[in-house]
Amino acid sequence: MKSYAFVAGIALFACVLANGASANLITNGGFGDVDGTFTDNTGTGGDNVPVGSSDITGWTISGAYPALWIPRRTPALYGGLEPSPSNPSAFLLDLTGTVNTAPYDSVSQTIATTTGAHYTLTFDLGSAMQWGFPDGVTASAGSTSGTFTSTGTGSSTNFWNSSETLNFVASGPSTLITLAGASGFSYIGVDNVAVVETSPGGVPEPSTWAMILLGFAGVAYMGYRRAREPNEALSVG
């Protein structure tokens, strides 16, 4: 029984660490209308989101022109691009905004991180390449960055590269996450953004320590009960 208790404790310890590492640190990664701010201010099924605005919960828009916030419609009012199939909400963000060409927009938010911990940033990259321009996004996490380009063909519409990936190590207690348009015409879609911790650094959070200690307390109690059983059996006999 002691060996089973030990294995159970180790399993609990592993589950605590795994659950802590798998939580998405991004707020509103699907660009959903969390607080009812989408109003269709264009009159054509999308919202122009002004530069500097935080209308999309969790995110801040930067650039020269407003970004375009597009919901899923049936039939589609924006024929070139619809939200990513893996999106947890019914919205996407178009970084070409209101002008369709450069200069493009960017969207960013700051997340809490642990110094020295390893993280993975993922996002879906959408394109409507019927005009023959490859859509690209430069993703940044602190000082780490990478540029990602759609693999869609020149005739494709509503094409999504799922889970573009950028790995980074946090250099401080917070990290700025930015997705900026790099190339494209008419649509540069970003959607389904996530950041997860893949390798811990520093000291676990108090809640994590509490779970770990609770698990080992359970292991110790099971061992104690097992040690008492022979003596109890002898006293009864």
C-alpha positions in Angstrom: 0.0 0.0 0.0 2.8 2.4 0.7 4.0 2.2 -2.9 0.6 3.0 -4.1 0.4 6.0 -1.8 3.7 7.2 -3.0 2.7 6.8 -6.7 -0.6 8.6 -6.0 1.3 11.5 -4.4 3.7 11.8 -7.3 0.8 11.7 -9.8 -0.9 14.5 -7.9 2.3 16.5 -7.9 2.6 16.1 -11.7 -1.0 17.0 -12.3 -0.6 20.2 -10.3 2.4 21.3 -12.3 0.8 20.3 -15.6 -2.4 22.2 -14.9 -0.5 25.3 -13.8 1.6 25.1 -17.0 -1.4 24.6 -19.4 -3.5 27.6 -18.5 -3.8 30.2 -21.3 -2.3 33.5 -20.0 -3.9 35.6 -22.7 -7.1 37.5 -22.0 -9.8 37.1 -24.7 -7.5 35.2 -27.2 -10.5 34.8 -29.6 -11.2 38.6 -29.8 -14.8 38.0 -28.6 -17.3 40.7 -27.7 -16.9 40.2 -24.0 -18.6 43.4 -22.8 -20.9 44.3 -25.6 -18.7 46.9 -27.3 -19.2 45.6 -30.8 -21.7 47.9 -32.5 -21.2 47.4 -36.3 -20.0 51.0 -36.6 -19.1 50.5 -40.3 -22.7 49.4 -41.2 -21.3 46.5 -43.2 -20.9 43.9 -40.4 -17.6 45.0 -38.8 -16.3 47.5 -36.3 -13.5 50.0 -36.9 -11.4 49.9 -33.7 -9.5 53.1 -33.2 -5.8 53.3 -32.6 -5.2 53.3 -28.8 -8.5 51.7 -28.2 -9.1 48.9 -25.7 -12.6 48.2 -27.0 -11.7 44.6 -27.5 -11.3 43.3 -24.0 -7.7 42.6 -23.0 -6.2 44.2 -26.2 -4.8 47.5 -27.3 -4.7 48.6 -31.0 -1.7 50.4 -32.4 -0.9 51.7 -35.9 -1.8 54.5 -38.3 -5.4 53.5 -39.0 -8.2 51.7 -37.1 -8.2 47.9 -37.2 -11.2 46.0 -38.4 -13.1 43.7 -35.9 -15.1 41.1 -37.9 -17.7 38.7 -36.6 -18.9 35.5 -38.2 -22.0 36.1 -40.4 -24.2 33.7 -42.4 -24.1 34.6 -45.2 -20.7 36.2 -44.9 -20.7 40.0 -45.2 -16.9 40.0 -45.6 -16.4 37.4 -48.3 -12.6 37.3 -48.0 -12.1 36.1 -44.4 -14.2 34.6 -41.6 -13.1 33.7 -38.0 -10.7 30.8 -37.7 -12.5 27.4 -37.3 -10.6 26.8 -34.1 -11.6 30.2 -32.6 -13.4 30.0 -29.2 -15.4 33.1 -30.1 -17.1 34.3 -33.3 -14.8 37.2 -34.1 -11.4 37.9 -35.7 -9.2 40.9 -36.1 -8.0 42.2 -39.4 -4.7 44.1 -39.2 -5.0 45.8 -42.6 -7.7 47.8 -41.0 -9.5 50.4 -43.0 -6.9 50.9 -45.7 -6.2 47.3 -46.9 -2.4 48.0 -47.4 0.6 49.1 -45.4 1.1 50.7 -42.9 -0.6 47.9 -41.0 -2.0 47.7 -37.5 -0.8 45.8 -34.4 -2.5 44.4 -31.3 -0.9 43.9 -28.0 -1.5 43.0 -24.3 0.8 42.5 -21.3 0.7 39.2 -19.4 2.0 38.1 -16.1 5.1 35.8 -16.4 7.7 34.3 -14.2 11.4 35.3 -14.7 13.3 32.5 -16.4 10.2 30.4 -17.2 9.7 29.1 -20.8 6.5 29.9 -22.7 4.9 29.2 -26.1 2.9 31.8 -27.9 0.5 30.4 -30.6 -2.0 32.1 -32.9 -3.9 31.5 -36.1 -2.9 33.5 -39.2 -5.8 34.2 -41.6 -5.5 35.2 -45.3 -7.6 35.8 -48.3 -5.0 35.7 -51.0 -7.2 36.0 -54.1 -5.1 39.2 -54.9 -1.8 37.2 -54.8 -0.3 39.0 -51.8 1.0 36.6 -49.0 -0.3 37.7 -45.6 2.2 37.9 -42.8 2.4 38.7 -39.1 5.3 39.5 -36.8 4.8 38.1 -33.4 6.7 39.4 -30.4 7.0 38.3 -26.8 9.3 40.7 -25.0 12.6 40.8 -26.9 11.8 37.6 -28.8 10.1 37.9 -32.2 9.4 36.0 -35.4 7.6 36.7 -38.7 5.1 34.2 -40.0 3.7 34.1 -43.5 0.5 32.4 -44.8 1.0 29.2 -46.8 -2.3 29.7 -48.7 -2.4 29.7 -52.5 -3.0 32.8 -54.6 -6.6 31.7 -55.3 -7.6 30.9 -51.7 -10.1 32.7 -49.5 -10.7 32.3 -45.8 -7.4 30.3 -45.4 -6.1 29.8 -41.9 -2.6 28.7 -40.7 -3.4 27.2 -37.3 -1.1 27.5 -34.3 1.8 29.5 -35.5 4.3 29.1 -32.7 6.8 31.4 -31.0 8.8 30.1 -28.0 10.3 32.5 -25.5 11.8 32.8 -22.1 10.4 35.5 -19.8 12.9 38.1 -18.6 10.6 39.6 -16.0 7.3 39.4 -14.1 5.4 40.7 -17.1 5.8 40.3 -20.9 4.4 42.4 -23.7 2.8 40.2 -26.4 2.4 41.9 -29.8 1.0 40.7 -33.2 1.7 43.2 -36.0 0.8 43.1 -39.6 3.9 42.4 -41.8 2.5 41.9 -45.3 -0.7 41.4 -47.2 -3.6 43.1 -49.0 -7.2 43.6 -47.8 -7.0 41.0 -45.0 -4.4 40.0 -42.4 -6.3 37.9 -39.9 -5.2 37.1 -36.4 -7.3 34.8 -34.1 -7.2 32.2 -31.4 -4.2 33.6 -29.5 -2.7 31.7 -26.5 0.4 31.8 -24.3 1.1 28.8 -22.1 4.0 28.1 -19.7 6.0 25.0 -20.9 8.7 24.9 -18.4 8.5 26.5 -14.9 11.1 28.9 -13.6 11.4 30.5 -10.2 9.2 29.6 -7.2 5.7 28.1 -7.6 2.7 30.3 -6.7 1.3 29.9 -3.2 -1.7 28.1 -4.4 0.5 25.6 -6.2 2.5 25.0 -3.1 -0.7 24.4 -1.1 -1.8 21.7 -3.6 1.6 20.0 -3.4 1.7 20.1 0.4 -1.9 18.7 0.5 -0.9 15.9 -1.8 2.1 14.9 0.3 0.1 15.2 3.5 -2.3 12.7 2.1 0.6 10.4 1.2 2.0 10.7 4.8 -1.4 9.9 6.3 -1.9 6.8 4.2 1.5 5.6 5.2 0.7 6.3 8.9 -2.6 4.3 8.6 -0.8 1.4 6.9 1.9 1.4 9.7 -0.8 1.2 12.4 -2.7 -1.7 10.8 -0.4 -4.6 12.1 -0.5 -3.2 15.6 -4.2 -2.8 15.5 -4.6 -6.4 14.3 -2.4 -7.7 17.1 -4.3 -5.8 19.8 -7.7 -7.1 18.5 -6.3 -10.7 18.4 
